Amino acid sequence: MILSSSEITRRLKNNVDEGDLVIDPYSIECQQPASYDLRVGGDFVLPPGICTLVNSLERVELPSDLAATLRCRSSYGRRGVLITAGFVDPGFRGQLTLCLVNMGSEHLTIRKYERVVQMILHQVTDGEDQYCGRYQDSTGVIGAR
């Protein structure tokens, strides 16, 4: 099941309870009917044909019953931008490193606070295992480890 905007908002309001959803900073303008738009945390240039690592502005914490799929917003997809590595496991905490590929023929500049990626939240049934890998509690752009 994909979480609706009202369910995302409800889960965020309860984030004082340990184990619930955190998106910080949260912006109502980024909330979509069935997703949340992630903003970039700085200014970046995407050269043609190259994978560029870009960090999200938002720090995300997913509880054990939620996972996320990351998709490029259609406005960027229409300009030839693709996202790779687009899955976030339950239990992840930190800023997300977005792996963006510019398939267009010209350099593309994205500015801090631009909404580039949609985060779609999915319910995980009987979820007990949580992410505890090497990217936990990451900040900024994190390359392959």
Residue pairs with C-beta under 8 A, 6 or more apart in sequence:
1 122
1 123
2 34
2 120
2 121
2 122
2 123
3 11
3 34
3 66
3 121
3 122
3 123
4 33
4 34
5 31
5 32
5 33
5 34
8 21
8 31
8 36
8 121
9 31
11 20
11 21
11 66
12 20
12 21
12 22
12 23
12 26
14 20
14 21
15 21
15 22
15 61
19 63
19 64
20 63
21 61
21 62
21 63
21 66
21 121
22 59
22 60
22 61
22 93
23 36
23 58
23 59
23 60
24 58
24 59
25 57
25 58
26 58
27 39
30 36
30 37
30 38
30 39
30 115
31 37
32 118
34 120
35 71
35 118
35 119
35 120
35 121
36 118
36 119
36 121
37 73
37 115
37 116
37 117
37 118
37 119
38 56
38 57
38 58
38 70
38 96
38 98
38 115
38 116
38 117
38 118
38 119
39 56
39 57
39 58
39 112
39 113
39 114
39 115
39 116
40 54
40 55
40 56
40 57
40 98
40 110
40 111
40 112
40 113
40 114
40 116
41 54
41 55
41 56
41 57
41 95
41 112
41 140
42 54
42 55
42 112
43 109
43 110
43 111
43 112
44 52
44 54
44 109
44 110
45 52
45 107
45 108
45 109
45 110
46 52
46 81
46 100
46 101
46 102
46 107
46 108
46 109
46 110
47 102
47 107
48 102
48 103
48 104
48 105
48 106
48 107
49 101
49 102
49 103
50 101
50 102
51 84
51 99
51 100
51 101
52 99
52 100
52 101
52 102
53 97
53 98
53 99
53 100
53 141
53 142
53 143
54 97
54 98
54 100
54 110
54 116
54 141
55 95
55 96
55 97
55 98
55 139
55 140
55 141
55 142
56 95
56 96
56 97
56 98
56 117
57 95
57 112
57 113
58 95
58 96
59 93
59 94
59 95
59 139
60 68
60 88
60 92
60 93
60 94
60 95
60 96
60 119
61 92
61 93
62 68
62 88
62 89
62 90
62 91
62 92
62 93
62 121
62 131
63 90
63 91
64 90
64 91
64 124
64 127
64 128
64 129
64 130
65 90
65 123
65 124
65 125
65 127
66 90
66 121
66 122
66 123
66 124
66 127
67 87
67 88
67 89
67 90
67 121
67 122
67 124
67 127
68 87
68 88
68 119
68 120
68 121
68 122
69 86
69 87
69 88
69 119
69 120
69 122
70 83
70 85
70 86
70 87
70 88
70 96
70 98
70 117
70 118
70 119
70 120
71 83
71 86
71 117
71 118
71 120
72 81
72 82
72 83
72 100
72 116
72 117
72 118
73 115
73 116
73 117
73 118
76 116
79 104
79 108
80 102
80 103
80 104
80 108
81 100
81 101
81 102
81 103
81 104
81 108
81 116
82 100
82 101
82 103
83 98
83 99
83 100
83 101
83 117
84 99
84 101
85 97
85 99
88 96
88 119
88 131
89 130
89 131
89 133
90 124
90 127
90 129
90 130
90 131
91 129
91 130
91 131
91 132
92 131
92 135
92 136
93 136
93 137
94 135
94 136
94 137
94 138
94 139
95 138
95 139
95 140
96 119
96 138
97 135
97 138
97 141
97 142
97 143
98 116
98 117
100 116
102 108
110 116
134 145
135 142
135 145
